[in-house]
């Protein structure tokens, strides 16, 4: 019995480093286009974000990401068809998502699909972008935060540890029913 236990501990001690050597993580930044379909006309937001992922298997990674969309300007045309004004909506969006990413093999180019859950928070403020972000994170528990389901997919390509990732999906938020919204991200990633 002692011999078997010692052999099992020895085998486990040899196996653990090889398991961690195969698993890796990724960290990345992205630019984001978020097409909000709840209003008429459709509003396009542009923002920045970051993500972190840890492999739990060669083809499965758990990811967490957050993106912040800046306030948007829009044009109003008056009924005479000649006069226009440029207005600022002051509406901003904060996205937080978490879930699995399932990816193809371990080569330099990979396809992937993802299904994440999380939140979408809308905020209205006249503050600059850094202050607006901090304020919006602090107000996540307000009634302007909605649950999100995000199915998506994309492509990532690596040259050594540095790569580029493109992703497209449907960010569905729930507020008196489901609201589908196009979301596109693109940016660099680093594997470790």
LUMKE-232656 format. One record per residue: residue number from 1; x, y, z negated of N, C-alpha, C, O in turn; residue in one letter. Coordinates in nm, 2 decimals. Last residue first. Layout:
N
<NUM, <X, Y, Z>, <X, Y, Z>, <X, Y, Z>, <X, Y, Z>, a>
...
END
This chain:
192
<192, <0.16, 3.35, 2.35>, <0.26, 3.32, 2.25>, <0.24, 3.18, 2.19>, <0.32, 3.14, 2.11>, x>
<191, <0.09, 3.55, 2.63>, <0.08, 3.42, 2.56>, <0.19, 3.41, 2.46>, <0.30, 3.46, 2.48>, x>
<190, <-0.08, 3.85, 2.69>, <0.05, 3.79, 2.66>, <0.02, 3.66, 2.58>, <-0.05, 3.66, 2.49>, x>
<189, <-0.25, 4.03, 2.95>, <-0.25, 3.93, 2.84>, <-0.11, 3.89, 2.82>, <-0.03, 3.88, 2.91>, x>
<188, <-0.41, 4.32, 3.10>, <-0.30, 4.23, 3.08>, <-0.32, 4.14, 2.95>, <-0.40, 4.18, 2.86>, x>
<187, <-0.75, 4.33, 3.26>, <-0.63, 4.38, 3.19>, <-0.52, 4.28, 3.16>, <-0.54, 4.16, 3.20>, x>
<186, <-1.09, 4.38, 3.29>, <-0.97, 4.35, 3.36>, <-0.85, 4.41, 3.28>, <-0.86, 4.52, 3.23>, x>
<185, <-1.44, 4.30, 3.29>, <-1.32, 4.34, 3.22>, <-1.20, 4.30, 3.31>, <-1.20, 4.20, 3.38>, x>
<184, <-1.78, 4.38, 3.32>, <-1.66, 4.34, 3.39>, <-1.54, 4.39, 3.31>, <-1.54, 4.51, 3.28>, x>
<183, <-2.12, 4.31, 3.28>, <-2.00, 4.35, 3.21>, <-1.88, 4.29, 3.28>, <-1.87, 4.17, 3.31>, x>
<182, <-2.46, 4.38, 3.32>, <-2.34, 4.34, 3.38>, <-2.22, 4.39, 3.30>, <-2.22, 4.51, 3.26>, x>
<181, <-2.72, 4.28, 3.11>, <-2.63, 4.39, 3.15>, <-2.50, 4.33, 3.20>, <-2.44, 4.25, 3.14>, x>
<180, <-3.05, 4.21, 3.01>, <-2.93, 4.16, 3.07>, <-2.85, 4.28, 3.12>, <-2.91, 4.38, 3.17>, x>
<179, <-3.23, 4.18, 2.72>, <-3.19, 4.28, 2.82>, <-3.05, 4.24, 2.88>, <-2.95, 4.24, 2.81>, x>
<178, <-3.50, 4.02, 2.56>, <-3.37, 4.02, 2.61>, <-3.34, 4.12, 2.72>, <-3.43, 4.14, 2.81>, x>
<177, <-3.70, 4.18, 2.30>, <-3.68, 4.10, 2.42>, <-3.54, 4.10, 2.46>, <-3.46, 4.18, 2.40>, x>
<176, <-3.65, 4.38, 2.11>, <-3.78, 4.36, 2.17>, <-3.77, 4.29, 2.30>, <-3.84, 4.33, 2.40>, x>
<175, <-3.34, 4.33, 2.19>, <-3.41, 4.44, 2.12>, <-3.55, 4.44, 2.18>, <-3.57, 4.49, 2.29>, x>
<174, <-3.05, 4.17, 2.24>, <-3.18, 4.15, 2.21>, <-3.24, 4.26, 2.13>, <-3.20, 4.29, 2.01>, x>
<173, <-2.83, 4.16, 2.53>, <-2.86, 4.21, 2.40>, <-3.01, 4.20, 2.37>, <-3.09, 4.21, 2.46>, x>
<172, <-2.61, 4.00, 2.73>, <-2.75, 4.00, 2.70>, <-2.77, 4.05, 2.55>, <-2.73, 3.98, 2.46>, x>
<171, <-2.39, 4.05, 2.96>, <-2.40, 4.08, 2.81>, <-2.55, 4.10, 2.78>, <-2.60, 4.21, 2.81>, x>
<170, <-2.26, 3.84, 3.18>, <-2.39, 3.90, 3.15>, <-2.40, 3.92, 3.00>, <-2.42, 3.83, 2.93>, x>
<169, <-1.94, 3.89, 3.34>, <-2.04, 3.82, 3.27>, <-2.17, 3.90, 3.25>, <-2.18, 4.02, 3.29>, x>
<168, <-1.60, 3.85, 3.44>, <-1.73, 3.91, 3.47>, <-1.84, 3.82, 3.39>, <-1.83, 3.70, 3.39>, x>
<167, <-1.25, 3.92, 3.43>, <-1.37, 3.85, 3.38>, <-1.50, 3.92, 3.41>, <-1.50, 4.05, 3.42>, x>
<166, <-0.91, 3.87, 3.47>, <-1.03, 3.94, 3.52>, <-1.15, 3.85, 3.48>, <-1.15, 3.73, 3.49>, x>
<165, <-0.58, 3.92, 3.35>, <-0.71, 3.85, 3.34>, <-0.82, 3.93, 3.39>, <-0.83, 4.05, 3.36>, x>
<164, <-0.23, 3.86, 3.39>, <-0.35, 3.94, 3.41>, <-0.47, 3.86, 3.40>, <-0.47, 3.74, 3.44>, x>
<163, <0.06, 3.80, 3.17>, <-0.04, 3.77, 3.28>, <-0.15, 3.88, 3.29>, <-0.15, 3.98, 3.22>, x>
<162, <0.35, 3.67, 3.04>, <0.28, 3.78, 3.07>, <0.18, 3.76, 3.19>, <0.22, 3.70, 3.29>, x>
<161, <0.52, 3.44, 3.00>, <0.42, 3.47, 2.90>, <0.33, 3.59, 2.93>, <0.23, 3.62, 2.85>, x>
<160, <0.53, 3.35, 3.34>, <0.59, 3.33, 3.21>, <0.48, 3.37, 3.10>, <0.37, 3.32, 3.12>, x>
<159, <0.28, 3.49, 3.47>, <0.42, 3.47, 3.52>, <0.50, 3.47, 3.39>, <0.53, 3.58, 3.33>, x>
<158, <-0.06, 3.39, 3.51>, <0.05, 3.42, 3.43>, <0.18, 3.40, 3.50>, <0.20, 3.31, 3.59>, x>
<157, <-0.40, 3.48, 3.55>, <-0.28, 3.44, 3.62>, <-0.16, 3.48, 3.53>, <-0.15, 3.60, 3.49>, x>
<156, <-0.74, 3.40, 3.52>, <-0.62, 3.46, 3.46>, <-0.50, 3.40, 3.53>, <-0.50, 3.28, 3.56>, x>
<155, <-1.08, 3.46, 3.59>, <-0.95, 3.41, 3.64>, <-0.84, 3.48, 3.56>, <-0.85, 3.60, 3.54>, x>
<154, <-1.41, 3.38, 3.46>, <-1.31, 3.46, 3.53>, <-1.19, 3.38, 3.57>, <-1.19, 3.26, 3.57>, x>
<153, <-1.73, 3.43, 3.29>, <-1.62, 3.35, 3.35>, <-1.52, 3.44, 3.42>, <-1.55, 3.56, 3.44>, x>
<152, <-2.00, 3.42, 3.05>, <-1.91, 3.48, 3.15>, <-1.81, 3.38, 3.20>, <-1.80, 3.27, 3.16>, x>
<151, <-2.26, 3.50, 2.83>, <-2.20, 3.40, 2.92>, <-2.12, 3.47, 3.03>, <-2.16, 3.57, 3.08>, x>
<150, <-2.33, 3.63, 2.53>, <-2.25, 3.67, 2.65>, <-2.20, 3.54, 2.72>, <-2.10, 3.48, 2.68>, x>
<149, <-2.57, 3.77, 2.33>, <-2.53, 3.65, 2.39>, <-2.46, 3.68, 2.52>, <-2.51, 3.75, 2.60>, x>
<148, <-2.61, 3.98, 2.04>, <-2.57, 3.97, 2.18>, <-2.54, 3.82, 2.21>, <-2.48, 3.75, 2.13>, x>
<147, <-2.81, 4.20, 1.83>, <-2.74, 4.07, 1.86>, <-2.72, 4.05, 2.01>, <-2.80, 4.10, 2.09>, x>
<146, <-2.75, 4.55, 1.78>, <-2.83, 4.44, 1.83>, <-2.75, 4.31, 1.85>, <-2.63, 4.32, 1.88>, x>
<145, <-2.77, 4.85, 1.60>, <-2.69, 4.73, 1.63>, <-2.78, 4.61, 1.66>, <-2.88, 4.58, 1.59>, x>
<144, <-2.91, 5.06, 1.50>, <-2.87, 5.07, 1.64>, <-2.78, 4.95, 1.68>, <-2.72, 4.96, 1.79>, x>
<143, <-2.96, 5.07, 1.23>, <-3.06, 5.00, 1.31>, <-3.02, 5.01, 1.46>, <-3.11, 4.96, 1.54>, x>
<142, <-2.63, 5.00, 1.09>, <-2.74, 5.09, 1.12>, <-2.84, 5.01, 1.21>, <-2.81, 4.90, 1.25>, x>
<141, <-2.39, 4.88, 1.04>, <-2.51, 4.82, 0.98>, <-2.63, 4.91, 1.00>, <-2.73, 4.88, 0.94>, x>
<140, <-2.19, 5.02, 1.17>, <-2.24, 4.90, 1.23>, <-2.36, 4.84, 1.17>, <-2.44, 4.77, 1.23>, x>
<139, <-2.06, 5.26, 1.11>, <-2.21, 5.26, 1.11>, <-2.27, 5.13, 1.17>, <-2.38, 5.14, 1.22>, x>
<138, <-1.79, 5.23, 1.13>, <-1.84, 5.25, 1.00>, <-2.00, 5.24, 0.99>, <-2.05, 5.22, 0.89>, x>
<137, <-1.77, 5.23, 1.41>, <-1.74, 5.10, 1.33>, <-1.80, 5.11, 1.19>, <-1.85, 5.01, 1.14>, x>
<136, <-1.83, 5.50, 1.45>, <-1.92, 5.39, 1.50>, <-1.90, 5.26, 1.43>, <-1.99, 5.19, 1.40>, x>
<135, <-1.61, 5.63, 1.34>, <-1.75, 5.66, 1.29>, <-1.84, 5.54, 1.33>, <-1.93, 5.50, 1.25>, x>
<134, <-1.41, 5.53, 1.51>, <-1.41, 5.51, 1.36>, <-1.54, 5.53, 1.30>, <-1.59, 5.45, 1.22>, x>
<133, <-1.50, 5.64, 1.76>, <-1.48, 5.49, 1.74>, <-1.48, 5.46, 1.59>, <-1.56, 5.37, 1.55>, x>
<132, <-1.49, 5.91, 1.71>, <-1.62, 5.85, 1.74>, <-1.61, 5.70, 1.72>, <-1.71, 5.64, 1.67>, x>
<131, <-1.22, 5.96, 1.68>, <-1.31, 5.98, 1.56>, <-1.45, 5.91, 1.59>, <-1.51, 5.86, 1.49>, x>
<130, <-1.13, 5.89, 1.94>, <-1.08, 5.82, 1.82>, <-1.18, 5.83, 1.70>, <-1.21, 5.74, 1.63>, x>
<129, <-1.30, 6.07, 2.11>, <-1.30, 5.92, 2.12>, <-1.25, 5.85, 1.99>, <-1.31, 5.76, 1.94>, x>
<128, <-1.46, 6.34, 1.93>, <-1.37, 6.28, 2.03>, <-1.36, 6.13, 2.02>, <-1.42, 6.07, 1.92>, x>
<127, <-1.82, 6.37, 1.86>, <-1.68, 6.36, 1.82>, <-1.60, 6.31, 1.94>, <-1.65, 6.26, 2.04>, x>
<126, <-2.09, 6.37, 1.90>, <-2.02, 6.47, 1.98>, <-1.87, 6.47, 1.94>, <-1.79, 6.55, 1.99>, x>
<125, <-2.28, 6.07, 1.93>, <-2.19, 6.16, 1.86>, <-2.12, 6.25, 1.95>, <-2.10, 6.22, 2.07>, x>
<124, <-2.46, 5.78, 1.90>, <-2.46, 5.91, 1.97>, <-2.38, 6.01, 1.88>, <-2.42, 6.03, 1.76>, x>
<123, <-2.42, 5.43, 1.96>, <-2.40, 5.55, 1.88>, <-2.41, 5.68, 1.96>, <-2.37, 5.68, 2.08>, x>
<122, <-2.51, 5.09, 1.96>, <-2.51, 5.22, 2.03>, <-2.50, 5.34, 1.93>, <-2.56, 5.33, 1.82>, x>
<121, <-2.35, 4.78, 1.95>, <-2.39, 4.90, 1.88>, <-2.39, 5.02, 1.96>, <-2.30, 5.05, 2.03>, x>
<120, <-2.39, 4.45, 1.98>, <-2.37, 4.57, 2.06>, <-2.43, 4.68, 1.98>, <-2.55, 4.67, 1.93>, x>
<119, <-2.23, 4.14, 1.87>, <-2.32, 4.25, 1.85>, <-2.29, 4.36, 1.96>, <-2.18, 4.36, 2.02>, x>
<118, <-2.23, 3.79, 1.94>, <-2.18, 3.90, 1.87>, <-2.28, 4.01, 1.86>, <-2.40, 3.99, 1.83>, x>
<117, <-2.10, 3.50, 2.12>, <-2.21, 3.57, 2.05>, <-2.15, 3.69, 1.98>, <-2.03, 3.70, 1.96>, x>
<116, <-2.01, 3.35, 2.43>, <-1.98, 3.42, 2.31>, <-2.11, 3.48, 2.25>, <-2.20, 3.51, 2.32>, x>
<115, <-1.88, 3.14, 2.64>, <-2.01, 3.17, 2.59>, <-1.99, 3.22, 2.45>, <-1.95, 3.15, 2.36>, x>
<114, <-1.69, 3.11, 2.95>, <-1.70, 3.15, 2.81>, <-1.85, 3.17, 2.77>, <-1.93, 3.20, 2.85>, x>
<113, <-1.44, 2.97, 3.17>, <-1.58, 3.01, 3.14>, <-1.59, 3.03, 2.99>, <-1.52, 2.97, 2.91>, x>
<112, <-1.17, 3.00, 3.40>, <-1.23, 2.98, 3.27>, <-1.37, 3.02, 3.26>, <-1.42, 3.10, 3.34>, x>
<111, <-0.88, 2.91, 3.58>, <-1.02, 2.95, 3.58>, <-1.07, 2.93, 3.44>, <-1.03, 2.84, 3.37>, x>
<110, <-0.54, 3.00, 3.60>, <-0.65, 2.93, 3.54>, <-0.78, 2.99, 3.56>, <-0.80, 3.11, 3.57>, x>
<109, <-0.21, 2.97, 3.69>, <-0.34, 3.03, 3.73>, <-0.45, 2.94, 3.67>, <-0.45, 2.82, 3.69>, x>
<108, <0.00, 2.82, 3.59>, <0.01, 2.97, 3.58>, <-0.12, 3.04, 3.62>, <-0.14, 3.15, 3.59>, x>
<107, <-0.15, 2.54, 3.41>, <-0.06, 2.60, 3.51>, <-0.06, 2.76, 3.49>, <-0.13, 2.81, 3.40>, x>
<106, <-0.30, 2.37, 3.25>, <-0.20, 2.46, 3.19>, <-0.11, 2.53, 3.28>, <-0.01, 2.57, 3.24>, x>
<105, <-0.66, 2.34, 3.34>, <-0.52, 2.30, 3.31>, <-0.43, 2.41, 3.26>, <-0.47, 2.52, 3.23>, x>
<104, <-0.93, 2.58, 3.26>, <-0.87, 2.47, 3.34>, <-0.73, 2.45, 3.30>, <-0.67, 2.53, 3.22>, x>
<103, <-1.10, 2.65, 2.95>, <-1.01, 2.69, 3.07>, <-0.96, 2.56, 3.14>, <-0.95, 2.45, 3.07>, x>
<102, <-1.34, 2.81, 2.76>, <-1.30, 2.68, 2.82>, <-1.23, 2.70, 2.95>, <-1.28, 2.77, 3.04>, x>
<101, <-1.36, 2.98, 2.47>, <-1.33, 3.00, 2.62>, <-1.28, 2.86, 2.66>, <-1.18, 2.81, 2.61>, x>
<100, <-1.60, 3.04, 2.21>, <-1.51, 2.96, 2.28>, <-1.48, 3.00, 2.43>, <-1.58, 3.05, 2.50>, x>
<99, <-1.63, 3.36, 2.04>, <-1.68, 3.23, 2.09>, <-1.57, 3.16, 2.16>, <-1.46, 3.21, 2.17>, x>
<98, <-1.74, 3.69, 1.99>, <-1.66, 3.58, 1.94>, <-1.72, 3.45, 1.99>, <-1.84, 3.43, 2.00>, x>
<97, <-1.75, 4.05, 2.02>, <-1.79, 3.92, 2.07>, <-1.69, 3.81, 2.01>, <-1.57, 3.84, 1.99>, x>
<96, <-1.87, 4.37, 2.01>, <-1.79, 4.28, 1.94>, <-1.84, 4.14, 1.97>, <-1.96, 4.10, 1.96>, x>
<95, <-1.88, 4.70, 2.14>, <-1.91, 4.56, 2.16>, <-1.82, 4.48, 2.07>, <-1.70, 4.50, 2.06>, x>
<94, <-2.03, 5.01, 2.14>, <-1.93, 4.93, 2.08>, <-1.97, 4.78, 2.08>, <-2.08, 4.75, 2.04>, x>
<93, <-2.10, 5.29, 2.34>, <-2.13, 5.16, 2.30>, <-2.01, 5.09, 2.24>, <-1.90, 5.11, 2.29>, x>
<92, <-2.26, 5.62, 2.32>, <-2.14, 5.53, 2.33>, <-2.18, 5.39, 2.29>, <-2.28, 5.38, 2.22>, x>
<91, <-2.39, 5.92, 2.43>, <-2.42, 5.78, 2.40>, <-2.29, 5.70, 2.42>, <-2.23, 5.71, 2.53>, x>
<90, <-2.34, 6.17, 2.53>, <-2.29, 6.14, 2.40>, <-2.33, 6.00, 2.35>, <-2.30, 5.97, 2.24>, x>
<89, <-2.41, 6.26, 2.79>, <-2.51, 6.19, 2.71>, <-2.47, 6.17, 2.57>, <-2.56, 6.16, 2.48>, x>
<88, <-2.36, 6.57, 2.93>, <-2.29, 6.47, 2.86>, <-2.40, 6.40, 2.77>, <-2.47, 6.46, 2.70>, x>
<87, <-2.42, 6.70, 3.26>, <-2.45, 6.69, 3.12>, <-2.38, 6.57, 3.06>, <-2.34, 6.47, 3.13>, x>
<86, <-2.42, 6.92, 3.52>, <-2.35, 6.81, 3.46>, <-2.37, 6.81, 3.31>, <-2.34, 6.90, 3.25>, x>
<85, <-2.68, 7.01, 3.75>, <-2.60, 7.03, 3.63>, <-2.53, 6.90, 3.58>, <-2.58, 6.79, 3.61>, x>
<84, <-2.79, 7.16, 4.05>, <-2.75, 7.04, 3.97>, <-2.68, 7.09, 3.85>, <-2.62, 7.20, 3.85>, x>
<83, <-3.01, 7.28, 4.30>, <-2.94, 7.30, 4.17>, <-2.91, 7.17, 4.10>, <-3.00, 7.08, 4.09>, x>
<82, <-3.16, 7.17, 4.51>, <-3.04, 7.24, 4.53>, <-2.95, 7.25, 4.41>, <-2.83, 7.22, 4.41>, x>
<81, <-3.41, 7.06, 4.46>, <-3.31, 6.98, 4.53>, <-3.18, 7.05, 4.55>, <-3.09, 6.98, 4.61>, x>
<80, <-3.60, 7.16, 4.30>, <-3.58, 7.23, 4.43>, <-3.48, 7.16, 4.51>, <-3.45, 7.20, 4.63>, x>
<79, <-3.60, 7.01, 4.07>, <-3.70, 6.98, 4.17>, <-3.68, 7.05, 4.30>, <-3.73, 7.01, 4.40>, x>
<78, <-3.25, 6.94, 3.99>, <-3.38, 7.00, 3.97>, <-3.47, 6.98, 4.09>, <-3.43, 6.94, 4.20>, x>
<77, <-3.05, 6.67, 3.89>, <-3.09, 6.75, 4.00>, <-3.23, 6.81, 3.98>, <-3.32, 6.73, 3.94>, x>
<76, <-2.79, 6.60, 3.67>, <-2.94, 6.63, 3.68>, <-2.96, 6.71, 3.80>, <-2.89, 6.81, 3.82>, x>
<75, <-2.55, 6.35, 3.61>, <-2.59, 6.47, 3.69>, <-2.74, 6.48, 3.69>, <-2.81, 6.38, 3.71>, x>
<74, <-2.35, 6.26, 3.32>, <-2.45, 6.23, 3.43>, <-2.49, 6.36, 3.49>, <-2.48, 6.47, 3.43>, x>
<73, <-2.09, 6.11, 3.13>, <-2.15, 6.23, 3.19>, <-2.25, 6.19, 3.30>, <-2.23, 6.08, 3.36>, x>
<72, <-2.06, 5.92, 2.83>, <-2.08, 5.93, 2.98>, <-2.14, 6.06, 3.02>, <-2.23, 6.11, 2.95>, x>
<71, <-1.82, 5.82, 2.59>, <-1.95, 5.89, 2.63>, <-1.95, 5.91, 2.78>, <-1.84, 5.92, 2.84>, x>
<70, <-1.67, 5.49, 2.62>, <-1.67, 5.63, 2.60>, <-1.80, 5.69, 2.64>, <-1.88, 5.64, 2.71>, x>
<69, <-1.69, 5.18, 2.45>, <-1.72, 5.26, 2.58>, <-1.73, 5.40, 2.54>, <-1.80, 5.44, 2.45>, x>
<68, <-1.48, 4.94, 2.33>, <-1.55, 5.07, 2.30>, <-1.56, 5.14, 2.43>, <-1.47, 5.17, 2.50>, x>
<67, <-1.47, 4.60, 2.22>, <-1.46, 4.70, 2.32>, <-1.53, 4.82, 2.29>, <-1.64, 4.82, 2.22>, x>
<66, <-1.32, 4.31, 2.09>, <-1.40, 4.43, 2.07>, <-1.37, 4.53, 2.18>, <-1.25, 4.55, 2.21>, x>
<65, <-1.31, 3.95, 2.04>, <-1.28, 4.07, 2.12>, <-1.37, 4.19, 2.07>, <-1.48, 4.17, 2.02>, x>
<64, <-1.18, 3.63, 2.00>, <-1.26, 3.74, 1.94>, <-1.21, 3.87, 2.01>, <-1.10, 3.88, 2.04>, x>
<63, <-1.19, 3.28, 2.09>, <-1.16, 3.42, 2.11>, <-1.24, 3.52, 2.03>, <-1.36, 3.49, 2.01>, x>
<62, <-1.05, 2.97, 2.10>, <-1.15, 3.05, 2.03>, <-1.10, 3.20, 2.04>, <-0.99, 3.23, 2.01>, x>
<61, <-1.01, 2.75, 2.38>, <-0.96, 2.86, 2.30>, <-1.07, 2.93, 2.23>, <-1.18, 2.96, 2.29>, x>
<60, <-0.94, 2.45, 2.53>, <-1.04, 2.53, 2.46>, <-0.97, 2.63, 2.37>, <-0.88, 2.60, 2.29>, x>
<59, <-0.74, 2.29, 2.65>, <-0.84, 2.36, 2.74>, <-0.94, 2.44, 2.66>, <-1.03, 2.49, 2.73>, x>
<58, <-0.59, 2.20, 2.43>, <-0.52, 2.25, 2.55>, <-0.61, 2.33, 2.64>, <-0.57, 2.42, 2.71>, x>
<57, <-0.74, 2.34, 2.14>, <-0.71, 2.23, 2.23>, <-0.65, 2.29, 2.35>, <-0.65, 2.41, 2.37>, x>
<56, <-0.74, 2.58, 2.03>, <-0.77, 2.47, 1.94>, <-0.76, 2.34, 2.01>, <-0.76, 2.23, 1.95>, x>
<55, <-0.57, 2.88, 2.07>, <-0.60, 2.75, 2.13>, <-0.63, 2.65, 2.01>, <-0.55, 2.64, 1.92>, x>
<54, <-0.69, 3.19, 2.01>, <-0.61, 3.09, 1.95>, <-0.66, 2.96, 2.01>, <-0.78, 2.92, 2.01>, x>
<53, <-0.70, 3.54, 2.11>, <-0.75, 3.40, 2.12>, <-0.65, 3.30, 2.07>, <-0.52, 3.32, 2.08>, x>
<52, <-0.81, 3.87, 2.11>, <-0.72, 3.77, 2.05>, <-0.78, 3.63, 2.06>, <-0.90, 3.62, 2.03>, x>
<51, <-0.85, 4.18, 2.28>, <-0.89, 4.05, 2.24>, <-0.78, 3.96, 2.19>, <-0.66, 3.99, 2.22>, x>
<50, <-0.98, 4.51, 2.32>, <-0.87, 4.42, 2.30>, <-0.93, 4.29, 2.26>, <-1.04, 4.28, 2.21>, x>
<49, <-1.07, 4.79, 2.54>, <-1.09, 4.69, 2.43>, <-0.97, 4.61, 2.42>, <-0.87, 4.62, 2.49>, x>
<48, <-1.24, 5.08, 2.68>, <-1.12, 5.00, 2.65>, <-1.15, 4.90, 2.54>, <-1.24, 4.92, 2.46>, x>
<47, <-1.49, 5.18, 2.93>, <-1.42, 5.18, 2.80>, <-1.30, 5.09, 2.80>, <-1.25, 5.04, 2.90>, x>
<46, <-1.77, 5.31, 3.09>, <-1.63, 5.27, 3.10>, <-1.57, 5.28, 2.97>, <-1.58, 5.38, 2.89>, x>
<45, <-2.10, 5.25, 3.19>, <-2.01, 5.29, 3.09>, <-1.87, 5.24, 3.12>, <-1.86, 5.13, 3.18>, x>
<44, <-2.37, 5.34, 3.39>, <-2.24, 5.27, 3.39>, <-2.15, 5.33, 3.28>, <-2.12, 5.45, 3.29>, x>
<43, <-2.72, 5.30, 3.38>, <-2.60, 5.38, 3.33>, <-2.48, 5.29, 3.33>, <-2.48, 5.18, 3.27>, x>
<42, <-2.99, 5.32, 3.60>, <-2.89, 5.24, 3.53>, <-2.77, 5.32, 3.50>, <-2.72, 5.40, 3.58>, x>
<41, <-3.22, 5.59, 3.56>, <-3.14, 5.49, 3.63>, <-3.04, 5.42, 3.55>, <-3.02, 5.45, 3.43>, x>
<40, <-3.35, 5.39, 3.31>, <-3.37, 5.42, 3.45>, <-3.32, 5.56, 3.48>, <-3.39, 5.65, 3.42>, x>
<39, <-3.20, 5.16, 3.07>, <-3.25, 5.29, 3.11>, <-3.27, 5.30, 3.26>, <-3.21, 5.22, 3.34>, x>
<38, <-3.10, 4.90, 3.06>, <-3.22, 4.93, 2.98>, <-3.28, 5.07, 3.02>, <-3.40, 5.09, 3.00>, x>
<37, <-2.86, 4.83, 3.18>, <-2.98, 4.83, 3.26>, <-3.11, 4.87, 3.19>, <-3.22, 4.86, 3.24>, x>
<36, <-2.54, 4.93, 3.18>, <-2.66, 4.92, 3.09>, <-2.78, 4.94, 3.17>, <-2.81, 5.04, 3.23>, x>
<35, <-2.26, 4.79, 3.25>, <-2.37, 4.85, 3.33>, <-2.50, 4.83, 3.24>, <-2.55, 4.72, 3.24>, x>
<34, <-1.93, 4.85, 3.18>, <-2.06, 4.80, 3.12>, <-2.17, 4.87, 3.18>, <-2.19, 4.99, 3.17>, x>
<33, <-1.61, 4.78, 3.23>, <-1.72, 4.84, 3.30>, <-1.84, 4.78, 3.24>, <-1.86, 4.65, 3.25>, x>
<32, <-1.29, 4.82, 3.07>, <-1.43, 4.75, 3.08>, <-1.52, 4.84, 3.15>, <-1.52, 4.96, 3.13>, x>
<31, <-0.96, 4.70, 3.03>, <-1.05, 4.81, 3.07>, <-1.19, 4.75, 3.10>, <-1.19, 4.63, 3.15>, x>
<30, <-0.79, 4.53, 2.76>, <-0.87, 4.54, 2.89>, <-0.94, 4.67, 2.91>, <-0.97, 4.74, 2.81>, x>
<29, <-0.53, 4.33, 2.62>, <-0.61, 4.46, 2.63>, <-0.69, 4.46, 2.76>, <-0.65, 4.38, 2.85>, x>
<28, <-0.45, 4.04, 2.42>, <-0.46, 4.12, 2.54>, <-0.54, 4.25, 2.52>, <-0.61, 4.26, 2.42>, x>
<27, <-0.30, 3.74, 2.33>, <-0.34, 3.87, 2.29>, <-0.35, 3.95, 2.41>, <-0.26, 3.95, 2.50>, x>
<26, <-0.32, 3.39, 2.26>, <-0.31, 3.50, 2.36>, <-0.36, 3.63, 2.29>, <-0.45, 3.63, 2.21>, x>
<25, <-0.15, 3.10, 2.15>, <-0.25, 3.20, 2.14>, <-0.23, 3.30, 2.25>, <-0.13, 3.30, 2.32>, x>
<24, <-0.12, 2.74, 2.14>, <-0.07, 2.87, 2.15>, <-0.18, 2.97, 2.14>, <-0.30, 2.93, 2.13>, x>
<23, <-0.02, 2.41, 2.09>, <-0.12, 2.51, 2.08>, <-0.05, 2.65, 2.09>, <0.06, 2.66, 2.04>, x>
<22, <0.22, 2.26, 2.10>, <0.14, 2.26, 2.22>, <0.03, 2.37, 2.21>, <0.00, 2.43, 2.32>, x>
<21, <0.32, 2.30, 1.85>, <0.41, 2.35, 1.96>, <0.32, 2.35, 2.09>, <0.35, 2.43, 2.17>, x>
<20, <0.14, 2.18, 1.68>, <0.15, 2.33, 1.68>, <0.23, 2.38, 1.80>, <0.21, 2.49, 1.84>, x>
<19, <0.20, 1.91, 1.75>, <0.06, 1.97, 1.77>, <0.07, 2.12, 1.77>, <0.01, 2.18, 1.86>, x>
<18, <0.46, 1.89, 1.66>, <0.43, 1.88, 1.81>, <0.29, 1.93, 1.84>, <0.27, 1.98, 1.95>, x>
<17, <0.44, 1.92, 1.38>, <0.51, 2.02, 1.46>, <0.48, 2.01, 1.61>, <0.47, 2.11, 1.68>, x>
<16, <0.27, 1.68, 1.32>, <0.23, 1.82, 1.30>, <0.30, 1.92, 1.38>, <0.24, 2.01, 1.45>, x>
<15, <0.42, 1.44, 1.36>, <0.32, 1.48, 1.46>, <0.28, 1.63, 1.44>, <0.25, 1.69, 1.55>, x>
<14, <0.59, 1.41, 1.14>, <0.65, 1.42, 1.28>, <0.55, 1.47, 1.38>, <0.58, 1.54, 1.47>, x>
<13, <0.40, 1.40, 0.94>, <0.51, 1.50, 0.93>, <0.57, 1.52, 1.07>, <0.61, 1.63, 1.11>, x>
<12, <0.26, 1.17, 1.01>, <0.20, 1.29, 1.01>, <0.30, 1.41, 1.01>, <0.28, 1.51, 1.08>, x>
<11, <0.46, 0.97, 0.97>, <0.41, 0.99, 1.10>, <0.34, 1.13, 1.11>, <0.35, 1.19, 1.22>, x>
<10, <0.49, 1.00, 0.69>, <0.61, 1.03, 0.78>, <0.56, 1.05, 0.92>, <0.61, 1.15, 0.98>, x>
<9, <0.24, 0.93, 0.60>, <0.29, 1.07, 0.57>, <0.40, 1.10, 0.66>, <0.41, 1.21, 0.71>, x>
<8, <0.24, 0.66, 0.69>, <0.14, 0.75, 0.74>, <0.18, 0.90, 0.71>, <0.17, 0.98, 0.80>, x>
<7, <0.45, 0.56, 0.53>, <0.46, 0.55, 0.68>, <0.36, 0.65, 0.74>, <0.39, 0.72, 0.84>, x>
<6, <0.34, 0.59, 0.28>, <0.47, 0.66, 0.31>, <0.48, 0.66, 0.46>, <0.53, 0.77, 0.52>, x>
<5, <0.12, 0.41, 0.30>, <0.10, 0.55, 0.27>, <0.22, 0.64, 0.31>, <0.21, 0.74, 0.37>, x>
<4, <0.26, 0.17, 0.34>, <0.17, 0.22, 0.44>, <0.14, 0.37, 0.42>, <0.14, 0.44, 0.52>, x>
<3, <0.40, 0.15, 0.09>, <0.47, 0.15, 0.22>, <0.38, 0.21, 0.33>, <0.43, 0.29, 0.41>, x>
<2, <0.19, 0.13, -0.09>, <0.28, 0.24, -0.09>, <0.36, 0.26, 0.04>, <0.38, 0.37, 0.09>, x>
<1, <0.08, -0.12, 0.00>, <0.00, 0.00, 0.00>, <0.09, 0.13, 0.00>, <0.06, 0.22, 0.08>, x>
END
